[in-house]
């Protein structure tokens, strides 16, 4: 039982690839409770599925764990929001009950459907069409909608962030005319932060979340991570480095990109969150190595004696250029394990810099603060190396969980912040601010230029972007 005057907190739930994570967070960013529960992935070649029933079971476990400490010192839960993996879809009946497994964000079976609609195979619309063709009638549903339906006890609208890769026109806030033939197969859509309903009694008993708690429309996990980073003012960017690299920023207008590698989510206030996802990342590092020890040894190789383009998978590159045929490569032979390790760390940072060069080429605002999040942000050495290679300061928050972003969104959606920026300013805590070291930045000018040349020579990097990158690099050299 809650009483007037008790402290207030918000619950964020993140449906990840490997687990569900729940965080209970106060208005000043204090984490009062955290819970996690594993998920099972079913992979078969290009196919990647999860059981929607397991999503709900994991949410129940994670939520109960996050709220366990509140029995002795209760707080009032002001609301909750849920994020999921971008592009994960399934079919449900009209009551919201799953009819199929969830086709995950990287499921690649819908090749013919992707060609038909002119989208990447991993996007949600091709997979939704494959499901409809294969299974017959059903309602297209995004991963978090399964959970919000269970929480509220009935079907609810989806949010425009998760609907983006299903073909939703976020600029005009409608399903486009070319999808009109799907009719009621497509869900109703609302902006992130809109109130969807309240936690019903049955869900309260299963999750430990008090009945009547407001449920707020969420965003994709990438947007959730951006909110958790606090990178929401125009020109600010969040660089999420995990298995792969994702950059997401804030802009007053959509960032137009004819190549289609940058896409734009609509923020709750109607502004824009542009971004793109590269295939380079920590997934290219050797398995079984000792990261802490190799980080220490890598400092002796700045720059490395070899040049590496560290794609983490065999699926080509998606950002800052689109090249399905691209493959990882190393020019030269490392003299030691540490030299090879250093080459991968530097190669990721070079690609990160190229991403920012491409965003500048498109006219995106990039002069705001840069924040590092993702699992790789736990490496202090790599963080400083990235700041040095980028030649700009970077911030590292205390908490890097997407679930925090959903707690912030829930606070905003229930009126606890005048704006999402205001809520994030109060709830996101910055742990470290990294300053680039000019002498170190200068060391990496030549290898970065060589990587740009090599990518262009291989026909992957368009010449206009390569030229723009060299112009910026020459200007930076003159200014220094």
N, C-alpha and C positions, 0 to 999 in steps of 0.2 A: 504494500500500500504506500502511495506517495502522498506527501503533505505539502501544502503551500510553503514556499521558501526553501525547499530542498534544491540543491544544485542541479544544473541541467547538463545533459550530454547528448551526443548524436551518434548513431550507429552507422558505420559504413561496411558494406558487404561486397567482397571482390570474388567473382567466380573466375578463378585462374585456370591455367592448363593443368597444373599438377595438384592444386588444392583450392579449397575455399578459405578465405581469410576474413575475419570480422574484427573491427576495432571500435571501441567505445571511447569517444573523444569529447572533452569539454570545450567551452568557448575559447579558452586560452591555449588550446593545443595539447593539454595533458591527456595522455592515454591512460584511461582507467582500467581497461580490460582488453585482452586480445585472445582470439581463438582461431584454430585452424583445423581443417579436416582434409585428408587426402582424397584425390579423385583418380579413377582408373581410366586410362586412355586405351582405346582399341584401334590399332594401326594395322593396315594391310596394304602395302605398296603406297599409292597416293591417297588411299582412304584413311580418314582419321575421324573417329566417332567417340561420343561419350553417351552414357545412359542418363537421361534427364531425371529419372528417379533418384539417381545417386547425387545429382546436384542438390536436390531438396534435403536428402538425408545429411549431406555434408553441411549445408546451411544450418540445419538444426543443431548439429554437434558444435560447429564453430560459434554460433550465436550463444548457445548455452554456456560455453566455456568463457566467452568474452564477458558475459553478464554474471558469472558465478560470484564474483567478488562483491556484487551489489546487494547481496542478502544482508550483510552486516552493516554496510554504510550505503544505503540506497540513494540513487540520483533519479531525477525525472528524465526519461528518454524523450527528447523533443521531436525526434523523427528519424527515419532511416532512408537510405538509397542503396541501389544495387548496380554494380557494373559487371559486364561480361566481356568475353573475348570478341573482338570485332569481326563480323562476318560469320559467326556461328548461328545456324538456323536449324529449325525442325518444323514438322507439321503437328498441329494439335487439332482437337475437335472444337466445336463452338463453345464448350465449357472450359476450354483451356487444358484439357487432358492430353498428354503427349500421344501421338500416333506413330512416331518414328523416333529413332535415336537422333541426337544432335550431330549435324555435320559441322566439324570444327573449322576454325578460322583458316587453317592451312590445308583443308581437304581439297584434293585436286582432281576429282573425278568428272566434274561438269565441264569438260573441254568443249564439247559441241555446243552446249548452252552458252558458254562464255563467248564463243565466236559469234553466236547468233545475236547477242545483245551488246557486243563490243566492250566487254569488261574482262578484268583479270579472272582467271579460273577460281581463285580463292575467294572472290567477293561473294556476297550472300545471294544476290539475285540468280546467278547461274545455278547455284546449289539448290535454291528454292524451286527453280523450274525443273531441275533433275528430280527432286523429290515428288513434285506434282505429277510428272510424267511417269514415274516409276511406281508410286503408291496410290495414285488417284486423289480424290478430293481431300482437302484439309485446309487449315488456316495457317498461313506463314507466320511463324512465331520466332522471336529472337531469344537468345539464351536467358537474359534476365527476366523476360516476361513470364516464363514458367514460374519463377520464384515470386514475383510480385503478385501473380494470380493466386498462388498458394497462400501468400501472406494475407491478402485481402479477402480471399474466399470467393473470387469471381474473376472473369476476364477483365483485363485492363488495357488501355492504350499502350503502345510502345513509344519510345522516345525517338526523336529525330536523329540522334547520334547513332544509335544502333541501326536505324533504318537507312542510313546514308548508303551503305554498300548493298542495300536491297533495291536501290534505284530511286529513293525518295529525293525529291527536289527541295533541298533545304533552303535555297534562296527564295523560292516562291511559296514554300511550305505546303506543298501538295504532292500527291503521287502524280507523275507525269502522264500525259495522254497516251503514250505508247504502252503503258501498263494498264490502261482502262479495261482491257479484256479480262484481267484477272479479278476484277470486281471485288466482292467481299472476302476473297481469299487473302487480300492484304489488310493489315490491321489499321485501326485508327492511330494517328500519330499526334503526340504533343511535344512541346519543348522540354528539354531537361529542366528539372526543378519544379515542374508542375505536380500538384498533389494528385495521386492516383486513388487514394482511399486510406483505410485504416486497418491495422492488424486485427484479424478476426479472432474469435475465442479459440477455435481449433488450432490455428497457427501459433497463438500465444502459448498454448499448452505444449506444443512440440518444440518451440524455439526458446522459450523463456522470455520473449519480448512481450511487454505488457499489452494486453488487448487495448485497442484504441490508439495505439501509436501511429502517427501519420506516416504513410509510405509515399516517397517522392520519386518521380521519374529520374533515372540515372543517365549515365553516359558510358561510352566504351572504356575499356581498361586503359587505353592510351590517353584518352581525355582525363580519366580519373587520376592517372599518374601526373598529368600536367597540372591539374588543380592542386594535387598534393605538393607539387613543387612551388606553388605560388606564382608561376609564370603566366600571369593573366592580364597584365597591363600591355598596351600596344607596343610592339617591338621586343617584348620579352620572349625568350625561347627556353624550352626544356629539352635537354638531350638525354634520352632514356637509353642507357647502354646495358644490355643483358646479353642473351644469346645473339641477338641482332641489335641494330641501332635504329632508334626512332627519334625524329625531331618534330616538336610541336610548338607552335607559337601563337601569339595573339595579334589580331589585326582588326581595324575598323571595317575593312572590306575583304571580300574573298580574294585570294591570290590566284590569278588566272594562269593556267599552265596548259598549253596546247598538247604537251607530251603526255599529260595525264598522270604524272608521278607525284604531284602534289594535290591533295584533296582538302576540302574545307568542311569542318564541322561547325554547326551553328551553336554559339554559346547561349546560355539561358537568357541573357539580356539582348539578344539579337545581333551581337557582334560575331566575330569569326575566329575560329581556331584552326588555322592551316597547318598542314604537316605532311610528312612523308616517312616511309620506312625503308631503310637500306637492308641488304642481306649480309653486310659485314658485321662483325661483333665478336664477343668473347667466345662464341661457339667455335671459332677458328683456333682457339688455344689448344695445345695438346692435353689430352686427358691423362690424369694420374700425376701431373706435375705438382710441385710445391709452389703455389703462387707467391706466397710471401717471400720465400727465399729467392725465386727467380726475379721478382720485382727489385729486390736489393741488388742483385747481380746485373740487372738490365741497365742500371744507372751508368755503368761503364761503357755502354754502347749507345751513345747519343751523338750522332745518329748511328743506327745499325749499319753493319757492312753490307747488308742486303736490303732489297726493296720488296716488300710484300703487299699484295692486294688480298686481304684476308676474308674472302667470302666464307660464310659459315655453313653454306649448303650448296648443293649442285643445281639449284633452281635459277641461276642467273642473278642479275641485279635489277632492283626496282626503283632506287633513288640513290643518288641524284640524277641518274639517267636510267632509261629502260633498255635492258639488254638481256633477254632471256638466254642468249648463248654465252654470256660471260662466265668465266671460270676463275677460281683462285689461281694466283701465280706468285712465284718468288724469283726475282732476278739476282743471281749469285748464289753462293753457298755459305751459310752461316758458319762461323769459326767455332761456335760453341752452342750449347743449349740456350744459354742466356742471350746470345746474339740473336738466335731465332725467335726467342720469346720477345725480345725488344722490338724486332721487326714487325711482329703482329700487333703489339701495342701501338707502335707508331703508325702502322698502316691503317688501323681503325681511326686514329686521330686525323690522319691525312684525309680519309674519306669524310669524316665529320666536317673538316674544314671545307672540302669540296661541296658538301651539302649546303653549307652556309653561303658559299660563293654562288651556288645555283639559286638559292632563295633571293640573294641580292640581285642576280641577273634578272629574275622575274619581277623585281620591284617590291618585294616583300620588306616590311620594316624589320630590321634585325639589330637595331642599335640599342635595344633595351638589355636588361640583365639576362645572363645565361645561367641556367641551373642544371646541375648534373644529378640524375637519379638513376635507378636501375641497380641490379645486383653488382655490376662492376664499379659502381660508385663507392663500394666498400674498400677499394684499393686506393690508399692515399697517394701512392706513387703514380698510378695511372691518371688520377685526377689532376695532379700537378703537371704531368707530361702533356695531357690534353690541353690544359690552359696555356702551356708554353707554345705548343704547336699552333693553336688557334690564335695566339697573340691577344687574348682578351681575358678579363677576370671571369671567374665562375663561382657560383654558390653551391654548397652541398647542404641540403636540409637534414634535420635530425631524423625525420621519419620519411621513408621513401615508398611506403605502401600505397597502392591505388585505393585501398580501403579508406585511407585517410581522406583522399579526394572525395569519396562518396559521403563521408561524415560532414565534410565542408559543404557539399552540395545540399545535403539534408538540412543543415543549419540555415543555409540561404533560402531553401524552398519552404521552410516553416517560419520565415520572417525574422530569423535571428541575426541577419545581416542586411544592411541597406542594399548591398550588391554582392555578387559572388566574390569580387575582388576584396570587398570589405571583410567578408567572412574568412577568406583565405589569409588576409593580412593578420588576423587575430589568431588563427588556428595553425598556421604553418610556421615552424620554427627553423631558422637557418643555423646550422652547426658551424660551418666553415666558409670563409671567403678566400678564394685562391687568386693570387696576383700572378700574371705571367712574368717570367724572367726574360728580359729583352735579349740577353746574351744567348740564352737557350733557344729562344724563338728563331734567332738568326741561324742557328745550326741546322735547322730543318727546312730552310728556304730551298736549297738545292734539291734534296730528295723529294720534296713535295712537287717541285716543278718537273722532276723526272717522272713521277707517277702520272701527272697530268699528261705529259707527252706520250707515255706508254699507253695509257687508256685511249687517247685519241688515235694513236697509230694502229691499235687493234680494232678500230672502228666502233668502239662502244661509246666513247664520250663524244658528243656532237662538237664540231669545230667552233660554233659560236660560243658555247660554254667554255671550251678550252681557252679561247681568245680572251674572254671576259675574266677568267681566272688568272691568266698571265698578267693582264692589265692591273688587276687588284694587287697581285703579288709584287709587280714592279713599283706600284705606288707605295705599298707598305715599305719596300726597301728604300725608296727615296725619302719617305717620311722619317725612317729610323736613322 
